């Protein structure tokens, strides 16, 4: 999945997992993207 697709999935899952959990996941995703851990991610 692309970073953009993951953002959309996390937003969708927020309704099931709860908004605080989704925001934690979004923060972790941002950290991963910022580190450039996955080639090809913008």
C-alpha positions in Angstrom: 0.0 0.0 0.0 1.1 3.5 -0.6 1.4 6.0 2.2 -1.7 7.8 0.9 -3.7 4.5 0.9 -2.5 3.8 4.5 -3.7 7.3 5.6 -7.1 6.6 4.2 -7.3 3.2 5.8 -6.3 4.6 9.2 -9.0 7.3 8.9 -11.6 4.7 8.0 -10.6 2.4 10.9 -10.8 5.3 13.4 -14.5 4.7 13.6 -13.9 1.2 14.8 -10.7 1.5 16.8 -11.4 4.9 18.2 -10.0 8.3 17.3 -7.1 8.3 19.8 -5.8 5.0 18.4 -6.1 6.3 14.9 -4.2 9.5 15.7 -1.4 7.4 17.3 -1.3 5.2 14.2 -1.2 8.3 12.0 1.7 9.7 14.0 3.6 6.5 13.6 3.0 6.4 9.9 4.3 10.0 9.6 7.4 9.0 11.5 8.0 6.0 9.2 7.4 8.2 6.1 9.7 10.9 7.4 12.5 8.3 8.0 12.1 7.2 4.5 11.9 3.6 5.6 10.0 2.5 2.5 11.5 3.2 -0.9 9.1 5.0 -3.2 7.1 6.6 -0.5 6.6 10.3 -0.8 
